[in-house]
């Protein structure tokens, strides 16, 4: 922050008054050769005497009053500078009062324009509450040292408001000490223009009047203020310029006060669509097309497009104050030449997409010459280089001989294949693949698949299911207990060739010998050539010997008991049942039917459903007094749906039954053959859909029974071979065991 000589003087006066307040005279040591300062002391007059007349004062006690909104008033001071647009041509050549009047000026003085501000206008009078005590002024030293030849200005300032009089004393009459500046509005403090938008500093909003407060907190207005810039202001040179005020004579700034600053930013002028840039782009497109290149550039707000196989350098001359923004894909295999050469006095920025060339350094790809300013790689732009000594071929996914630059170096570049073309794929920091860029003259070979182990499930001594994952599609080969030592050998044998997907693949093995096995797997992306560089890793999977421990719900006699709604699915393939908490699915498992009867315990009260995935035969002959399917819950409905299959059950006199209070429904499609009776002890029996049902009454039992029997569909055959009835509609019993015959 620039300071006037008056600040130094303010510091000095504070020190003088400090010493003057002590009880004894203070002698100041003054070095030889030091000129007299505002104290009047020098090597020839090292301390004050009665003859010099010096007397110290005191600063008193400052006012403790705090300003509020009532202490301020609105002040209007126009800061607008008229431009040519403010004048009318006819008025300019007129005579009389209309001459040179800004008749077209649209400016309005308001807070937004900065013309109307709040200024201090306090009417506070000092009293015992504010604690103010006025300071006592001292008498300056009257000694004049002719030997030191101090004749003109004090403290080396030029044009300052304080100087020695002929008598040698300091003349501070009329000097105002500024204790505070009123704040400037944000649109004045921070100004921004594009290069070339303004012609000079005169077009800036630099107020020639500042307001504030003096040491007594009285309002002051400072006129004829000028401004200086650091660095020197150039309206065509992009950058930041800090303007500080230069105050007129008669003012000094208190040491604790910061001078106001105005920050002016000159921005680059984007001229990617400048006529000279467009001409250079069109000329390059014409040359590129004639030499067999692919793609072309365009220029609007930025240089855009995709150009591959570049045959020469793109040369851009950028005018002063202008910036060219790059937003295109550009690749080539130029020897000893950059992809882009920049000259002129403007700026260049890589904003998006990729520039790719030969070399190992950034300047091998983009040559920044002349006085061009490279403003950096912004957005998601990438600059990449392929080492001049690199020849390839390169494996897809590798980074051999590649160097890349991006914002925060957060992007990666790797060799890639796409649609049969070799090139690069660059990736943003978030891991998403962004784009593929073909590169002329490079050969990229496909990366071999990578295989990882999955799951192993043994369903019997002779069968197992194995899963594995591949990172890409292709073809895989496998062999049980193979003697090969490498993936290349296994792929070359082409045993058990199977198409492979990217993701999880499944191998179902049958006809295995009892015991443990080793499964070997190898894969290729394609079968055009099998070699060590194209074949995956050799994946070996251990298959343990089959051991079926069985489920806890299925007893050795075949009775399946379900007592809660917890899901059980682990034994579906081996035991032929799975339960999701509400639906029991049955099938004929490998090795024969394991489930012979089903009992839903009385703890299952929300109902249950039995469905088939194959024909199922339930034989409860080895289970004493056990119906094939019994639902013991006091509430809910047991539903049986063969889903197109056949359910055969017996031989107990009651084949399917429900406890008192619950209901039985047979529906859907398929066939239900019961060797005994079907019914609900005291609930409803419903038969619907297209199902075929056969029931047999044995002994004293009825074929169909329930508090109500509703047949709304299907085919029903009810046969009584004993003393019971084919159908009985009445609540028969409510015994503790629901499926016993009536007494």
Secondary structure by P-SEA (a helix, b strand, c coil): ccccaaaaaaaaaaaaaaaaaccbbbbbbbccccccccccccccccccccccbbbbbbbccccccccccccbbbbbbbcccccccccccccccccccccccccccccccccccccbbbbbbcccccccccbbbbbbbbbccccccccccccccccccccccccccccccccccbbbbbcccccccccccbbbbcccccccccccccccccccccccccbbbbcbbbbbbccccccccbbbbbbbbbbccccccccccccbbbbbbbbbccccccaaaaaaaaaaaaaaaaacccccccccccbbbbbccccccbbbbbcccbbbbbbbbbbbbccccccbbbbccbbbbbcccccccccccccccbbbcccccccccccbbbbbbcccccccccccccccccccccccccbbbbbbccccbbbbbbbcccccccbbbbbcccccccccbbbbbbbbbbcccccbbbbbbbccbbbbbbbcccccccaaaaaaacccbbbbcccbbbbbbcccccccbbbbbbbbcccccccccccccbbbbbbccccccccccccccbbbbbccccccccccccccccccccbbbbccccccccccbbbbcccccccbbbbbccbbbbbcccccccccbbbcccbbbbbbbcccbbbbbcccccccccccccbbbbbcbbbbbbcbbbbcccbbbbbbcbbbbbbbbccccccccccbbbbcccbbbbbbccccccccccccccccccccccc
